[in-house]
Amino acid sequence: MMRATVKLAAAFALPLVLGGCVSASEYAAKNAGFSSVEAKTSEAAGKQTVWIQNQQQARVVSDRVKTLMAKKTIDVETAVQVALLNNKGLQAAYADLGDSAAEAWQSTMLVNPTVSVGFTGIGTPGLEAFKTVEGMIANNILALATRDRNIAIADTEFRKAQLNAALRTLQLASDTRRAWINAVAAWETVAQLNQAQAAADAASELAQELGKSGALTKEGQAREHVFYAELAGQTAKARLEARLAKEELTRLMGLWGSGINYQVPNRLPQLPTGIMKRDLIEAEALQRRVDLQMAKLDLEATAKSYKLTEATRYVTDLELLAGFETERELEDGDIKSETTGQGEVEFVIPIFDSGRARMRKAELAYMRSANLLAEKAVNVRSEARSAYQAYRANYDIARHYRNSVVPLRTKIEEESLLTYNAMITNTFELLADSREKVNSILLAVNAKRDFWLAEANLAPAIYGGGAGSTSGGTEVAAAAESGGGGH
């Protein structure tokens, strides 16, 4: 009896299995979709990223991170590479890519048939075990009919997940580069304030000695002392900001324990001799922006879902049931059995739900995705233009402070000191000139920082990934290596 059931199930399932000949090898691979993430990262950031999935890979990556961090004063390129290798949040994003691959893999599999076996007349006099046995196998025909569409939707979502993983990678590279620039600029500010504080300390001591001899009034002494005191407070605050900026960099690189004992340079690299020409930055952004490509895939997936909804508007569930029934009877002392085949079709009759509401929702979802894509295209163009305008303007501003403001303030202070020594300028005027020079130097440091940040924002304006990437990073790294000691 059971042998007949197995034969029937096999005969029914065979055509369904043969019909599902879609290859799932790409989805089933452990690194499914990661090659595209690696390629996009290499193109946009010039760096390597890895997907760690076992202890051996973890050890290899850990050894490489230790090698990169062996040089205590790290440049910006090293910081970005360490972050891409060592940041655990990025590994979690890659796990999301694996989930999407598994979902796409699952979509290629057929719906399992439902098997039911029933017995009646158990314990009937004269019959052993039972009187009637019924067997039934049910398969969802609608799921089979819409299988190709479901696979296409899952594949689109899988490609979108690849782009999202690449976007997360570029975002981390962007954040790390910005954090390095901010940390180095903060320590350069501390260094400038330390120099100003040393000069103010000497002036304060001189004022105290002049006060003892009666050559300087108490008001003049107080002005020298308060300038030194204000600089001391400003320096302490700048040192705190520098430490916090370095901690942000440390978090992005995923370092802890002894790994945090690294240093960054004491100053940012000098301005380049010229700026890059990016006249076609809008076209580049439209072609390469990862988030724009994701918006296109959103529209594609919505369109495919709309077609699937349209195909299942009236019939939302359709099952084919096939089976047999064997009945045994006692006749003239002999047990006779008779087996008959059965077939049934089950489906939902759309009396109350005609599917119009689902069609309307699908239509609105498509319109929403289409408008979001159009908005994204407009925004990408604007962001690209803004990034290049900021790059050019910040270069001019930083160069203006370097070539004009700071030299003029230095000249004023030098002349003021000469006239002070000749008893022409009073102490208050000399103090004011020194204070203005310090402020100008700090503004120049900030202007240089803003330029490097704007320069770093060019690549993400083209590829995506937020406020930072690798444009001009080689210059930053080269200059940082010659920057001397660090913190």
Buried (B, 14 or more C-beta within 10 A) or exposed (E): BEEEBEEBBEEBBEEBEEEBEEEBEEBEBEBBBBEBBBEBBEEBBBBEBBBBBEEEEEEEBEEBBEEBBEEEBBBBBBBBBBBBBBBEEBBEBBEEBBEBBBBBBEBBEBBEBEBEEEEEBEEBEEBEEBBBBBBBBBBBBBBBEBBEBBBBBBBBBBBBBBBBBBBBBBBBBBBBBBBBBBBBBBBBBBBBBEEBBEBBBEBBEBBEEBBEEEEBEEEBBEBBBEBBEEBBEBBEEBBEBBBEBBEBBBBBBBBEEEBBEBBBBBBBBEBBEEBBEBEEBBEBBBEBBBBBBBBBBBBBBBBBBBBBBBEBBEBEEBBBBBBBBBBBBEEEEEEEEEEEEEEEEEBEEEEEEEBEEBBEEBBEBBEEBBEBBEEBBEBBBEBBBEBBEBBBEBBEBBBEBBEEBBEEBEEBBEEBBEBBEEEEBBBEEBBBBBBBBBEBBBBBBBBBBBBBBBBBBBBBBBBBBBBBBBBBBEBBBEBBBEBEEBB
